[in-house]
């Protein structure tokens, strides 16, 4: 293999630049010419790509977002869109593609694999819901962003004896809410995977406040409930003042943590190793602190579920019983 392309697709995640850097430099070290594809699959079918040199990826690993940009393509999944992408890859004699993204990006990778292009995925999403890896790139940084917000909000919540609802990202996955809630000592965590009862939440908050608590923090994943609706329900049922903070896309940005930089570097380099070793239709992940290669056919058909034992541990730490 002499020519490899690298692209980022779907939602951005802190650490993607570190993965780009690792893939480009490892490929160059292996004797390959590397092309960077701009704007994901949208740029691929339009031929928006450029040769990446060693120095082109210098001074980027500390930056959030992705220097290659990203976009969602509705045209690429069509046969016509794939034909356009194949023409651009064939014209440049590109034999393999490193694809950094989530499950939607990996479904696109499968389409390229069926067309004869060797592909290897790198899990880059803050949701941490990709099967075949213990951690996805960006998850740790997103959790630390939420944790910083919890720490600051707790100060003002205690000053006014308030209930504060913090809505975080996680349409289908409660990993960010659970991890940040556990690390931040939240009184309640509401996630899509586990049913919740706001009457139960209200009762526990009232008991806690009556026993001397100065505040209550409720972390809500956006896919489980709307923060403002939860806030209004708790205001009415408890009688306490409530405030709602929706963190939104701040969770996707910022300089990646040391953990995410190291994870991205390991996986970006491993993806190139996999391609040069003959692997295709595969994803590299971290399992038990070791790099593991998993078929994309397995990855896209399964989802990494929430660790229920962590949810139960969070409940114990918050001195409440889990309602089943």
C-alpha positions in Angstrom: 0.0 0.0 0.0 1.5 3.3 -1.1 -1.3 5.8 -0.7 -3.7 6.3 2.2 -6.4 8.9 2.9 -7.6 10.2 6.3 -11.0 11.7 6.9 -13.1 12.8 9.9 -16.9 12.4 9.7 -20.0 13.1 11.8 -19.9 15.1 15.0 -16.5 16.4 16.0 -14.8 15.3 19.2 -11.8 16.6 21.2 -8.8 14.4 20.2 -9.6 14.0 16.5 -6.6 16.2 15.6 -4.3 14.0 17.6 -5.7 11.0 15.7 -5.1 12.7 12.4 -1.6 13.6 13.4 -0.8 10.0 14.4 -2.3 8.5 11.3 -0.4 10.9 9.0 3.0 10.5 10.6 2.7 6.7 11.1 1.8 6.3 7.4 4.6 8.6 6.3 6.9 6.5 8.5 5.7 3.4 6.8 6.5 4.8 3.3 3.1 6.0 2.3 1.8 9.1 0.7 -1.1 10.5 2.7 -4.1 12.5 1.6 -6.3 14.5 4.0 -10.0 14.6 2.9 -11.8 17.7 3.9 -15.4 17.7 5.1 -15.7 14.0 5.5 -17.7 12.0 2.9 -19.0 15.2 1.4 -15.5 16.2 0.5 -14.6 12.7 -0.6 -17.1 12.5 -3.3 -16.2 16.1 -4.4 -12.5 15.3 -4.4 -11.7 17.9 -1.7 -8.4 16.4 -0.5 -4.8 17.4 -0.2 -1.4 15.8 0.4 -0.5 15.8 4.0 3.1 16.2 5.0 4.8 15.6 8.3 4.9 19.2 9.1 1.2 19.8 8.2 0.1 18.0 11.4 2.5 19.8 13.7 1.0 21.9 16.6 -2.5 20.4 16.2 -2.9 17.7 18.9 -3.8 20.3 21.6 -6.6 21.8 19.4 -10.2 20.7 19.6 -12.4 20.1 16.6 -10.8 18.7 13.4 -8.4 20.5 11.0 -9.9 18.4 8.2 -13.4 19.7 9.0 -16.4 17.4 9.1 -19.9 17.2 7.6 -22.8 14.8 7.2 -23.5 13.6 3.7 -26.8 12.5 2.4 -25.4 11.8 -1.1 -22.6 9.4 -0.2 -24.9 6.5 0.8 -26.5 6.5 -2.6 -24.9 4.5 -5.5 -24.3 7.7 -7.4 -22.5 9.2 -4.5 -20.3 6.2 -4.0 -19.4 6.2 -7.7 -18.2 9.8 -7.3 -16.1 8.9 -4.3 -14.6 5.9 -6.0 -13.6 7.9 -9.0 -11.8 10.4 -6.8 -10.0 7.6 -4.9 -9.1 5.7 -8.1 -7.9 8.8 -9.8 -5.4 9.4 -7.0 -4.6 5.6 -6.6 -5.6 5.7 -3.0 -5.8 2.1 -1.6 -6.8 2.6 2.0 -8.8 5.1 4.1 -8.6 5.8 7.9 -12.0 7.0 9.0 -12.3 8.8 12.3 -15.9 9.1 13.6 -18.9 7.2 15.0 -21.3 4.5 13.9 -22.7 6.5 11.0 -19.1 7.1 9.7 -18.4 3.4 10.0 -21.5 2.5 8.0 -20.0 4.7 5.3 -16.7 2.9 5.7 -18.5 -0.4 5.0 -19.8 0.9 1.7 -16.2 1.7 0.7 -15.0 -1.7 1.8 -17.6 -3.3 -0.5 -16.2 -1.3 -3.4 -12.8 -2.7 -2.8 -11.2 0.1 -0.8 -9.4 -1.0 2.4 -10.8 0.9 5.4 -10.1 1.1 9.1 -12.2 3.0 11.6 -11.1 5.0 14.6 -13.8 5.6 17.2 -14.2 9.4 17.7 -17.3 10.5 19.5 -18.0 12.0 22.9 -20.9 9.6 23.5 -18.6 6.5 24.3 -21.2 4.2 22.8 -19.2 2.4 20.1 -18.9 -1.4 20.5 -15.4 -2.8 20.4 -13.7 -0.2 22.5 -13.7 0.7 26.2 -13.3 4.4 25.4 -14.0 6.6 22.4 -11.9 9.7 21.5 -13.4 12.8 23.1 -15.4 11.1 25.9 -13.0 11.9 28.6 -12.6 15.6 27.6 -16.4 16.0 27.4 -16.8 14.5 30.9 -14.2 16.9 32.3 -16.1 19.8 30.7 -19.3 18.7 32.4 -17.5 18.1 35.7 -16.1 21.6 35.6 -19.6 23.0 35.2 -20.9 20.9 38.0 -18.2 22.1 40.3 -19.0 25.8 39.5 -22.7 25.4 39.6 -22.6 23.7 43.0 -21.0 26.8 44.5 -23.9 29.0 43.5 -26.5 26.4 44.2 -25.4 26.1 47.8 -25.4 29.8 48.3 -29.1 29.9 47.4 -30.3 26.5 48.5 -31.4 25.6 45.0 -32.1 22.6 42.9 -30.0 22.7 39.7 -30.7 20.6 36.6 -27.7 20.2 34.2 -28.7 18.9 30.8 -25.8 17.2 29.0 -25.4 15.6 25.6 -26.5 12.0 25.0 -29.4 11.5 22.7 -29.3 7.7 22.9 -26.4 7.3 25.4 -26.2 8.2 29.1 -22.4 7.7 29.4 -21.5 11.4 29.7 -24.3 12.0 32.3 -23.4 9.0 34.3 -19.6 9.5 34.3 -19.8 13.2 35.1 -22.5 12.7 37.6 -20.5 10.1 39.5 -17.3 12.2 39.4 -19.2 15.3 40.4 -21.2 13.9 43.2 -24.6 14.6 41.7 -27.7 13.7 43.7 -29.4 12.2 40.7 -28.5 11.1 37.2 -31.2 10.6 34.6 -30.2 8.6 31.5 -32.1 7.1 28.5 -31.2 3.5 29.3 -32.8 3.4 32.7 -36.4 4.5 33.5 -36.8 7.4 35.9 -39.6 8.5 38.2 -39.6 12.3 38.9 -41.9 11.7 41.9 -39.2 9.5 43.4 -36.6 12.2 42.6 -38.7 14.9 44.2 -39.3 12.9 47.4 -35.5 12.2 47.8 -34.7 15.9 47.2 -37.2 17.0 49.8 -35.9 14.6 52.4 -32.3 15.7 51.7 -33.1 19.4 52.0 -35.1 18.8 55.2 -32.1 16.9 56.7 -29.8 19.9 56.0 -28.5 19.6 52.4 -27.8 23.0 50.9 -28.5 22.0 47.3 -29.3 19.2 44.9 -27.7 18.6 41.5 -29.6 16.6 38.9 -27.7 15.6 35.7 -29.9 14.8 32.8 -29.0 13.3 29.5 -30.8 15.1 26.7 -32.2 11.8 25.4 -33.8 10.9 28.7 -35.7 14.2 29.4 -35.7 17.9 28.7 -33.9 19.8 31.4 -36.4 22.7 31.6 -39.3 20.2 31.9 -37.6 18.4 34.7 -36.8 21.7 36.4 -40.4 22.9 36.3 -41.7 19.5 37.6 -39.3 19.6 40.5 -40.0 23.3 41.3 -43.7 22.5 41.6 -43.4 19.2 43.5 -40.6 20.3 45.9 -41.4 24.0 46.5 -37.7 24.8 46.1 -36.2 27.3 43.7 -34.8 25.5 40.6 -32.3 26.6 37.9 -31.5 24.8 34.6 -28.3 24.8 32.7 -28.1 23.3 29.2 -24.4 22.8 28.4 -24.9 22.0 24.7 -22.0 22.0 22.2 -19.5 23.3 24.7 -19.1 19.6 25.5 -17.7 19.0 22.0 -15.1 21.7 22.1 -11.9 22.5 24.0 -8.4 21.2 24.2 -8.4 17.4 24.6 -7.4 15.8 27.9 -4.1 13.9 28.2 -6.1 10.7 28.2 -7.8 11.6 24.9 -4.5 12.7 23.3 -2.8 9.4 24.2 -5.9 7.3 23.2 -6.1 9.2 19.8 -2.4 8.8 19.1 -2.5 5.1 19.8 -5.6 4.4 17.8 -4.6 6.6 14.8 -1.3 4.8 14.5 -2.9 1.4 15.0 -5.4 2.1 12.2 -2.5 2.6 9.8 -0.8 -0.5 11.0 -4.0 -2.4 10.4 -4.3 -1.2 6.8 -0.6 -1.9 6.1 -1.1 -5.4 7.6 -3.9 -6.2 5.2 -6.9 -5.5 7.5 -10.0 -4.0 6.0 -13.6 -3.4 7.1 -12.3 -3.1 10.6 -12.1 -0.7 13.6 -9.3 -0.3 16.1 -10.3 0.2 19.7 -8.9 0.0 23.3 -10.0 -3.1 25.2 -8.4 -3.7 28.6 -5.7 -1.0 27.7 -4.7 -3.0 24.7 -5.4 -2.1 21.1 -7.9 -4.5 19.5 -9.2 -4.9 16.0 -12.9 -5.6 15.5 -14.8 -6.1 12.3 -17.1 -3.2 11.3 -19.8 -5.8 10.7 -19.8 -6.4 14.4 -19.3 -2.8 15.5 -22.2 -1.3 13.6 -24.6 -4.0 14.6 -24.0 -3.6 18.3 -24.0 -0.8 20.8 -21.8 -0.4 23.8 -24.4 -0.3 26.6 -24.3 1.7 29.8 -22.5 0.1 32.8 -25.4 -0.4 35.2 -23.1 -1.2 38.0 -21.7 2.4 37.8 -25.3 3.7 37.9 -25.9 1.7 41.1 -22.6 2.9 42.5 -23.6 6.5 41.8 -26.8 6.0 43.7 -25.0 4.6 46.7 -22.6 7.5 46.7 -25.5 9.9 46.6 -27.0 8.1 49.6 -30.2 7.0 47.9 -31.8 3.8 46.9 -32.2 2.9 43.2 -35.8 2.7 42.3 -36.5 -0.3 40.0 
